[in-house]
Amino acid sequence: MHIELDADETWALLSALVKRVAEEPSLTDKDRASIRQWRSAKMKPGSELTRALTAKVNEDLARTMKNQARSQIQKSDWR
């Protein structure tokens, strides 16, 4: 199996994560604003940082899928 996200999908994932983190009750309003401002200013769709994040996410997904495939091969069926 091969999974690869494009830049728009990565940005949507990042936006969902930022929204979830910003909802944490332990954060102050200033912290919430800082997180949202960071995403709006630095992590714009199509920016170099978003492209780098996309590459990193895809590398991590590929490594995870490879490790899971290897784990399935090593598991015995005769338990």
C-alpha positions as CSV (number, residue, x, y, z in Angstrom):
1,M,0.0,0.0,0.0
2,H,1.2,3.5,-0.8
3,I,-0.1,6.7,0.8
4,E,1.1,10.1,-0.2
5,L,-0.4,13.4,0.7
6,D,-0.3,16.5,-1.5
7,A,0.3,20.0,-0.1
8,D,-3.4,20.8,0.1
9,E,-4.1,17.7,2.1
10,T,-1.1,18.4,4.4
11,W,-2.3,21.9,5.0
12,A,-5.9,20.7,5.8
13,L,-4.4,18.2,8.3
14,L,-2.3,20.9,9.9
15,S,-5.3,23.2,10.1
16,A,-7.4,20.5,11.8
17,L,-4.5,19.9,14.3
18,V,-4.1,23.6,15.0
19,K,-7.8,23.9,15.6
20,R,-7.8,21.0,18.0
21,V,-4.7,22.3,19.9
22,A,-6.3,25.8,20.1
23,E,-9.3,24.3,21.8
24,E,-7.3,23.0,24.7
25,P,-8.8,24.4,27.9
26,S,-5.3,24.9,29.5
27,L,-4.3,27.5,26.8
28,T,-4.6,31.2,27.4
29,D,-6.3,33.4,24.9
30,K,-2.8,34.8,24.0
31,D,-1.5,31.3,23.4
32,R,-4.5,30.5,21.1
33,A,-3.9,33.7,19.2
34,S,-0.2,32.9,18.8
35,I,-0.9,29.5,17.5
36,R,-3.4,30.7,14.9
37,Q,-1.2,33.6,13.9
38,W,1.7,31.2,13.4
39,R,-0.4,29.1,11.1
40,S,-1.7,32.0,9.2
41,A,1.6,33.8,8.8
42,K,4.1,30.9,8.4
43,M,2.2,27.9,7.2
44,K,0.3,29.3,4.2
45,P,-0.8,26.8,1.5
46,G,1.9,26.5,-1.1
47,S,4.6,28.1,1.1
48,E,8.1,26.6,1.4
49,L,7.4,25.5,5.0
50,T,4.2,23.7,3.9
51,R,6.1,21.9,1.1
52,A,8.7,20.9,3.6
53,L,6.1,19.6,6.0
54,T,4.4,17.7,3.2
55,A,7.7,16.0,2.3
56,K,8.3,15.1,6.0
57,V,4.8,13.7,6.5
58,N,5.1,11.6,3.3
59,E,8.6,10.3,4.5
60,D,7.1,9.4,7.8
61,L,4.1,7.7,6.3
62,A,6.3,5.6,4.0
63,R,8.5,4.5,6.8
64,T,5.5,3.6,9.0
65,M,3.9,1.6,6.1
66,K,7.2,-0.2,5.5
67,N,7.6,-1.0,9.2
68,Q,4.0,-2.3,9.4
69,A,4.5,-4.5,6.3
70,R,7.7,-6.0,7.9
71,S,5.9,-6.6,11.2
72,Q,3.1,-8.5,9.4
73,I,5.7,-10.7,7.8
74,Q,7.4,-11.5,11.1
75,K,4.2,-12.4,12.9
76,S,3.5,-16.1,13.1
77,D,0.0,-17.4,12.3
78,W,0.2,-20.6,14.5
79,R,-0.4,-19.0,17.9
